[in-house]
Amino acid sequence: SGRKKPPNDGKMNWKADPQASSLILSSPTFVLTVNRYSGLSKRFLGVPVPKLLLLAGTDRLDKDLTIGQMQGKFQMKVLPAGHAIHEDEPDKFCEALDGFLTRFRIA
């Protein structure tokens, strides 16, 4: 992971370059860059903030995520969708995100 100074616009930004092997989630206070494949579950579990994992199915949960979910290290929601949950089920995606943000008083 790497830290860079994000734009100070007060919004969350998500960038996924299909040509690259990293995902970037940034806010006015941090930038998290994660290699898609190497240790992603452990990195996700290691971030010391409330976490929500939205899935289309649980068949690909690895050992670290299964144990972390059972230990309550993150909130998990399974939505009936394909690969792009936010595009396939935008209303359910927004409801899940809104509930999470409200629960942890983030928004």
Contact map, one row per residue, 1 for C-alpha under 8 A:
11100000000000000000000000000001111000000000000000000000000000000000000000000000000000000000000000000000000
11110000000000000000000000000011100000000000000000000000000000000000000000000000000000000000000000000000000
11111000000000000000000000000111100000000000000000000000000000000000000000000000000000000000000000000000000
01111100000000000000000000000110000000000000000000000000000000000000000000000000000000000000000000000000000
00111110000000000000000000011110000000000000000000000000000000000000000000000000000000000000000000000000000
00011111000000000000000001111110000000000000000000000000000000000000000000000000000000000000000000000000000
00001111100000000000000000110000000000000000000000000000000000000000000000000000000000000000000000000000000
00000111111000000000000000110000000000000000000000000000000000000000000000000000000000000000000000000000000
00000011111000000000000000010000000000000000000000000000000000000000000000000000000000000000000000000000000
00000001111100000000000000110000000000000000000000000000000000000000000000000000000000000000000000000000000
00000001111110000000000000110000000000000000000000000000000000000000000000000000000000000000000000000000000
00000000011111000000000011110000000000000000000000000000000000000000000000000000000000000000000000000000000
00000000001111100000000011100000000000000000000000000000000000000000000000000000000000000000000000000000000
00000000000111110000001111000000000000000000000000000000000000000000000000000000000000000000000000000000000
00000000000011111000001110000000000000000000000000000000000000000000000000000000000000000000000000000000000
00000000000001111101011100000000000000000000000000000000000000000000000000000000000000000000000000000000000
00000000000000111111111000000000000000000000000000000000000000000000000000000000000000000000000000000000000
00000000000000011111100000000000000000000000000000000000000000000000000000000000000000000000000000000000000
00000000000000001111100000000000000000000000000000000000000000000000000000000000000000000000000000000000000
00000000000000011111110000000000000000000000000000000000000000000000000000000000000000000000000000000000000
00000000000000001111111000000000001110000000000000000000000000000000000000000000000000000000000000000000000
00000000000000011001111100000000111100000000000000000000000000000000000000000000000000000000000000000000000
00000000000001111000111110000000111100000000000000000000000000000000000000000000000000000000000000000000000
00000000000001110000011111000011110000000000000000000000000000000000000000000000000000000000000000000000000
00000000000111100000001111100011100000000000000000000000000000000000000000000000000000000000000000000000000
00000100000111000000000111111111000000000000000000000000000000000000000000000000000000000000000000000000000
00000111011110000000000011111110000000000000000000000000000000000000000000000000000000000000000000000000000
00001111111100000000000001111100000000000000000000000000000000000000000000000000000000000000000000000000000
00001100000000000000000001111110000000000000000000000000000000000000000000000000000000000000000000000000000
00111100000000000000000001111111000000000000000000000000000000000000000000000000000000000000000000000000000
01111100000000000000000111101111100000000000000000000000000000000000000000000000000000000000000000000000000
11100000000000000000000111000111110000000000000000000000000000000000000000000000000000000000000000000000000
11100000000000000000011110000011111000000000000000000000000000000000000000000000000000000000000000000000000
10000000000000000000011100000001111100010010000000000000000000000000000000000000000000000000000000000000000
10000000000000000000111000000000111111110000000000000000000000000000000000000000000000000000000000000000000
00000000000000000000111000000000011111010000000000000000000000000000000000000000000000000000000000000000000
00000000000000000000100000000000001111110000000000000000000000000000000000000000000000000000000000000000000
00000000000000000000000000000000001111110000000000000000000000000000000000000000000000000000000000000000000
00000000000000000000000000000000001011111110000000000000000000000000000000000000000000000000000000000000000
00000000000000000000000000000000011111111111000000000000000000000000000000000000000000000000000000000000000
00000000000000000000000000000000000000111111100000000000000001011000000000000000000000000000000000000000000
00000000000000000000000000000000000000111111110000000000000000011000000000000000000000000000000000000000000
00000000000000000000000000000000010000111111111000000000000000000000000000000000000000000000000000000000000
00000000000000000000000000000000000000011111111000000000000000000000000000000000000000000000000000000000000
00000000000000000000000000000000000000001111111100000000000000001001000011000000000000000000000000000000000
00000000000000000000000000000000000000000111111100000000000000000000000000000000000000000000000000000000000
00000000000000000000000000000000000000000011111110000000000000000000000000000000000000000000000000000000000
00000000000000000000000000000000000000000000111111000000000000000000000000000000000000000000000000000000000
00000000000000000000000000000000000000000000001111100000000000000000000000000000000000000000000000000000000
00000000000000000000000000000000000000000000000111110000000000000000000011000000000000000000000000000001000
00000000000000000000000000000000000000000000000011111000000000000000000011100000000000000000000000000000000
00000000000000000000000000000000000000000000000001111100000000000000000001111000000000000000000010010000000
00000000000000000000000000000000000000000000000000111110000000000000000001111000000000000000000000000000000
00000000000000000000000000000000000000000000000000011111000000000000000000011110000010000000100000000000000
00000000000000000000000000000000000000000000000000001111110000000000000000011110000010000000000000000000000
00000000000000000000000000000000000000000000000000000111110000000000000000000111111010000000000000000000000
00000000000000000000000000000000000000000000000000000011111100000000000000000111000000000000000000000000000
00000000000000000000000000000000000000000000000000000011111110000000000000000100000000000000000000000000000
00000000000000000000000000000000000000000000000000000000111110000000000000000000000000000000000000000000000
00000000000000000000000000000000000000000000000000000000111111000000000000000000000000000000000000000000000
00000000000000000000000000000000000000000000000000000000011111101100000000000000000000000000000000000000000
00000000000000000000000000000000000000001000000000000000000111111100000000000000000000000000000000000000000
00000000000000000000000000000000000000000000000000000000000011111110000000000000000000000000000000000000000
00000000000000000000000000000000000000001100000000000000000001111111000000000000000000000000000000000000000
00000000000000000000000000000000000000001100100000000000000011111111100000000000000000000000000000000000000
00000000000000000000000000000000000000000000000000000000000011111111110000000000000000000000000000000000000
00000000000000000000000000000000000000000000000000000000000000111111111000000000000000000000000000000000000
00000000000000000000000000000000000000000000100000000000000000011111111111000000000000000000000000000000000
00000000000000000000000000000000000000000000000000000000000000001111111111110000000000000000000000000000000
00000000000000000000000000000000000000000000000000000000000000000111111110000000000000000000000000000000000
00000000000000000000000000000000000000000000000000000000000000000011111110000000000000000000000000000000000
00000000000000000000000000000000000000000000000000000000000000000001111111100000000000000000000000000000000
00000000000000000000000000000000000000000000100001100000000000000001111111100000000000000000000000000000000
00000000000000000000000000000000000000000000100001111000000000000001100111110000000000000000000000000000000
00000000000000000000000000000000000000000000000000111000000000000000100111111000000000000000000000000000000
00000000000000000000000000000000000000000000000000011110000000000000100001111100000000000000000000000000000
00000000000000000000000000000000000000000000000000011110000000000000000000111110000000000000000100000000000
00000000000000000000000000000000000000000000000000000111110000000000000000011111000000000000000000000000000
00000000000000000000000000000000000000000000000000000111100000000000000000001111100010001001100000000000000
00000000000000000000000000000000000000000000000000000001100000000000000000000111110000001000000000000000000
00000000000000000000000000000000000000000000000000000001000000000000000000000011111110011000000000000000000
00000000000000000000000000000000000000000000000000000001000000000000000000000001111110010000000000000000000
00000000000000000000000000000000000000000000000000000001000000000000000000000000111110000000000000000000000
00000000000000000000000000000000000000000000000000000000000000000000000000000000111111110000000000000000000
00000000000000000000000000000000000000000000000000000111000000000000000000000010111111111100100000000000000
00000000000000000000000000000000000000000000000000000000000000000000000000000000000111111100110000000000000
00000000000000000000000000000000000000000000000000000000000000000000000000000000000111111100000000000000000
00000000000000000000000000000000000000000000000000000000000000000000000000000000110111111100000000000000000
00000000000000000000000000000000000000000000000000000000000000000000000000000011100011111111100000000000000
00000000000000000000000000000000000000000000000000000000000000000000000000000000000011111111110000000000000
00000000000000000000000000000000000000000000000000000000000000000000000000000000000000001111111000000000000
00000000000000000000000000000000000000000000000000000000000000000000000000000010000000001111111100000000000
00000000000000000000000000000000000000000000000000000100000000000000000000000010000011001111111110000000000
00000000000000000000000000000000000000000000000000000000000000000000000000000000000001000111111111000000000
00000000000000000000000000000000000000000000000000000000000000000000000000000000000000000011111111100000000
00000000000000000000000000000000000000000000000000000000000000000000000000001000000000000001111111110000000
00000000000000000000000000000000000000000000000000010000000000000000000000000000000000000000111111111000000
00000000000000000000000000000000000000000000000000000000000000000000000000000000000000000000011111111100000
00000000000000000000000000000000000000000000000000000000000000000000000000000000000000000000001111111110000
00000000000000000000000000000000000000000000000000010000000000000000000000000000000000000000000111111111000
00000000000000000000000000000000000000000000000000000000000000000000000000000000000000000000000011111111111
00000000000000000000000000000000000000000000000000000000000000000000000000000000000000000000000001111111111
00000000000000000000000000000000000000000000000000000000000000000000000000000000000000000000000000111111110
00000000000000000000000000000000000000000000000001000000000000000000000000000000000000000000000000011111110
00000000000000000000000000000000000000000000000000000000000000000000000000000000000000000000000000001111111
00000000000000000000000000000000000000000000000000000000000000000000000000000000000000000000000000001111111
00000000000000000000000000000000000000000000000000000000000000000000000000000000000000000000000000001100111
